[in-house]
Amino acid sequence: MPHWRVGLTMEVLAPDYQRLVGVLEAEAGGAGLRARELAGRLGLESVPAKVEGVRSKVRRLVEQGWLAEERPGVFTPRRAAG
């Protein structure tokens, strides 16, 4: 996964990662979502294996600059640089 930079679009991400970013951009409402909430919005069961899979992916997206984790465990879309 490439590190986010200006001009790079979500199309460079694998489909699962595109879905995660898309859900957060569409539904976070500024407050952010937890991995369990993201799993539910993706239509996954709220079982530990599924939730941990989602958590692992969103943390990878945070590390690469695609998402933000402004509070522990709460993921938001990356803030646009002003």
C-alpha positions in Angstrom: 0.0 0.0 0.0 1.5 3.4 -1.0 1.8 6.2 1.5 -0.9 8.8 0.9 0.2 12.0 -0.8 -1.5 14.9 -2.6 -3.0 13.8 -5.9 -3.1 10.1 -5.0 -6.6 8.6 -5.2 -8.2 5.6 -3.5 -8.0 3.6 -6.7 -4.4 2.7 -5.8 -5.7 0.8 -2.7 -7.0 -2.8 -2.7 -10.8 -3.1 -2.9 -11.1 -3.9 0.9 -9.2 -0.8 1.8 -11.1 1.3 -0.6 -14.4 0.2 1.1 -13.0 1.1 4.6 -12.0 4.6 3.5 -15.2 5.0 1.7 -17.4 4.0 4.7 -15.5 6.4 7.0 -15.7 9.3 4.5 -19.5 8.7 4.0 -20.6 7.7 7.6 -18.2 9.0 10.2 -20.0 12.3 10.6 -16.9 13.8 12.0 -17.0 11.7 15.2 -15.2 8.7 13.8 -16.0 5.0 14.0 -14.6 2.1 16.0 -13.6 -1.1 14.3 -16.7 -2.9 15.5 -18.9 -0.2 14.0 -17.0 -0.3 10.8 -17.4 -4.1 10.6 -21.1 -3.7 11.0 -21.3 -1.1 8.3 -19.4 -3.4 6.0 -22.0 -6.1 6.6 -19.6 -8.3 8.7 -20.5 -10.2 11.8 -19.5 -8.6 15.1 -17.3 -11.5 16.0 -13.7 -10.9 17.3 -12.0 -12.4 14.2 -13.9 -10.0 11.8 -13.5 -7.0 14.1 -9.8 -7.6 14.5 -9.4 -8.0 10.8 -11.0 -4.6 10.2 -8.9 -3.0 13.1 -5.7 -4.3 11.5 -6.6 -2.9 8.1 -7.6 0.6 9.4 -4.5 0.8 11.5 -2.5 0.0 8.3 -4.4 2.8 6.6 -3.6 5.2 9.5 0.1 4.3 9.3 0.1 5.1 5.6 -1.7 8.4 6.0 -5.0 7.4 4.5 -7.0 7.7 7.7 -6.5 9.3 11.1 -6.9 7.9 14.7 -7.5 11.1 16.7 -8.6 9.1 19.8 -7.4 5.6 20.6 -9.5 3.1 18.6 -11.6 5.8 16.9 -10.9 6.1 13.2 -11.7 9.1 11.0 -11.0 10.3 7.4 -7.7 12.0 7.0 -8.0 15.7 7.6 -7.2 17.8 4.5 -4.1 19.9 4.9 -5.0 23.5 5.2 
